[in-house]
Amino acid sequence: MTMKKQTAGAVTVAAGIVCVAASVAWRLGLMETWIAIVLNVVAFPFFLVALGLWWNAAEKEGDTPFIGY
């Protein structure tokens, strides 16, 4: 399966929104601390991996470069 730059960008934005929304909701007292922590711990790795894939993805056809482990 190949991941297009647009797909990687969408995953990056979605994960970033989850992280920011959880942090803001916690800061405003709308969410318990442990829920905000769980959401950030789960979403942040997706954000980083998708950001790396988006950064390295080409606009044209071809393989996404290997970014390592």
C-alpha positions in Angstrom: 0.0 0.0 0.0 1.4 3.4 -0.9 0.6 6.5 1.1 0.0 9.6 -0.8 1.2 13.0 0.5 -2.4 14.1 0.9 -3.3 11.1 3.1 -0.2 11.5 5.3 -1.1 15.2 5.7 -4.6 14.4 6.7 -3.4 11.9 9.3 -0.9 14.5 10.6 -3.6 17.2 10.9 -6.1 14.8 12.6 -3.5 13.6 15.2 -2.4 17.1 15.8 -6.0 18.2 16.4 -6.5 15.4 18.9 -3.4 16.4 20.8 -4.2 20.1 20.9 -7.9 19.5 21.7 -7.0 17.2 24.5 -4.5 19.6 26.0 -6.9 22.6 25.7 -9.8 20.6 27.2 -7.6 19.5 30.1 -6.3 23.1 30.6 -9.9 24.4 30.7 -11.0 21.7 33.2 -13.3 20.0 30.7 -11.3 16.7 30.8 -9.7 14.7 33.5 -5.9 14.5 33.5 -5.6 10.8 32.8 -7.8 11.0 29.7 -5.8 13.9 28.3 -2.6 12.0 28.9 -3.9 8.8 27.2 -5.1 10.8 24.2 -1.8 12.6 23.8 0.3 9.4 24.4 -1.8 7.6 21.7 -2.1 10.4 19.2 1.4 11.9 19.3 3.3 8.9 17.7 0.8 8.9 14.9 1.5 12.6 14.4 5.3 12.1 14.3 5.2 9.2 11.9 2.6 10.8 9.6 4.6 14.1 9.6 7.7 12.2 8.6 5.9 10.4 5.8 4.3 13.6 4.6 7.7 15.4 4.6 9.3 12.6 2.5 6.4 11.8 0.2 6.7 12.9 -3.4 3.9 14.6 -5.3 4.4 12.2 -8.3 4.2 8.5 -8.5 6.8 6.5 -6.8 7.8 5.0 -3.5 7.9 6.8 -0.2 11.5 6.8 1.1 12.3 4.6 4.1 12.6 6.8 7.2 14.0 4.2 9.6 12.7 2.8 12.8 
